[in-house]
Amino acid sequence: MTIDEPRMQYPVPPAIEHAELLTYRAEFPILQRKTYLNSCSLGALSVRSMQGMEQFMEMWNEWGAHAWYEIWLGEVAKARHKFAALIGAQVHEVAIAPSVSVALSTIATALDYSKRHKVVMADLDFPTLIYQWLVKERLGVSSHFVKSADRITLAPELFEEAVDAQTALVATSRVFYTSGYIQDIRAIADIAHKQGAYILVDDYQGTGQIPINVNALDVDFLVTGTLKWLMGGPGLSFVYIREGLLPLIEPTITGWFGHRDQFQFKTDEFTFRMDAARVEMGTPAMPTVYAANGGLDIVQEISVESICERTRYLTNDLIARAREHGWTVHAPQEPECRSSIVMLELEHPQQIVQALVERNIIADYRPGLLRISPYFYNTIEENAIVIDAVAEILAKRK
Ligand SMILES: Cc1ncc(COP(=O)(O)O)c(C=O)c1O
């Protein structure tokens, strides 16, 4: 099926229990007030996450600092376990960080660029990934970019030309934030490993909406966070480090959470922990950990496979509706390479977003593009609402 076919030819796949998924709408109060179509920026807040944050406040109020030991650190452990299960990792391969930028900076300081000075990235990657190595140019690191001709897709073979024996790392996204394109990470990992380089995946736009198994993809490092498709809000990110690499990862930025004997408060030496938490630094943002556990539970309950089927269905419908208006859709042609980030090439998208807000519709924009990102809790009716509203806004411009 291609996106040129009319919308009515996208039947509801029978395998999807739409009715069951739609019962989750009651868990997200914002859906009762707004047409919310911006989950790739910030996942909707669930009642479970709100209850979690209330619980955090109750614990703070009841126990004060005594809550740290078993209750709060236990809550961090739960988040770590749930995330490990979600990506097919072992718990000791998972660390937490306050943001993906911090996670990336930490890993970036742990790599040895003395024998291999090159880092290969895609020009469609999110800026914060690229910046980590651009700022290391004065340390002799050279950044190399694989370029997308259509600014939407990127054939994995292009990495083959860029990666060589000088390459320390291939760092790229599984899902491009600019077009929703899903890269073939396994193919890119094979290319990196053939040359003796590592692969790091920025999975912020993938985790939660597209199934993943880090072992099947053979990745060395993965960073992601709870803000978007995990519906956990800002302040918590995850780092996966392949077990075999753990002893080699010794960042030059650290903190007391990375020390093997954290609660012995030694100041005469530093020994890294044995597990991935060796890259952790300071006190975690507990309200987010509680919120994230609510979001992670929902994702786990529904399963990423079902979420993916549902969002594919919604995305195909949205694209078909946009095409009926003759708008250019900035998305891959092949449905299996698409994710739930739909970009429409429309002039002055910021003005459109503002006019949508006035109609209680939340979408977003990037330069020259209106961005709509449905999630499993959205509906075909909401697709129709946003598309009709955009058509009306554009008609008024004429
Ligand atoms: C793909 C991707 N990577 C990284 C980030 C930034 O993450 P953080 O703000 O946690 O550093 C974003 C945020 O939108 C993103 O979409």
PDBQT file of the ligand as one rigid body, heavy atoms in Angstrom, charges set to zero:
ROOT
HETATM    1  C1  LIG A 401      15.730  12.519  18.853  1.00  0.00    +0.000 C 
HETATM    2  C2  LIG A 401      15.950  13.422  20.017  1.00  0.00    +0.000 A 
HETATM    3  N1  LIG A 401      17.095  13.363  20.704  1.00  0.00    +0.000 NA
HETATM    4  C3  LIG A 401      17.326  14.156  21.752  1.00  0.00    +0.000 A 
HETATM    5  C4  LIG A 401      16.405  15.095  22.171  1.00  0.00    +0.000 A 
HETATM    6  C5  LIG A 401      16.736  16.008  23.306  1.00  0.00    +0.000 C 
HETATM    7  O1  LIG A 401      16.723  15.374  24.516  1.00  0.00    +0.000 OA
HETATM    8  P1  LIG A 401      17.075  16.122  25.895  1.00  0.00    +0.000 P 
HETATM    9  O2  LIG A 401      16.311  17.412  25.891  1.00  0.00    +0.000 OA
HETATM   10  O3  LIG A 401      16.626  15.166  26.957  1.00  0.00    +0.000 OA
HETATM   11  O4  LIG A 401      18.533  16.358  25.926  1.00  0.00    +0.000 OA
HETATM   12  C6  LIG A 401      15.185  15.182  21.504  1.00  0.00    +0.000 A 
HETATM   13  C7  LIG A 401      14.176  16.144  21.975  1.00  0.00    +0.000 C 
HETATM   14  O5  LIG A 401      13.262  16.544  21.332  1.00  0.00    +0.000 OA
HETATM   15  C8  LIG A 401      14.958  14.337  20.383  1.00  0.00    +0.000 A 
HETATM   16  O6  LIG A 401      13.817  14.409  19.683  1.00  0.00    +0.000 OA
ENDROOT
TORSDOF 0
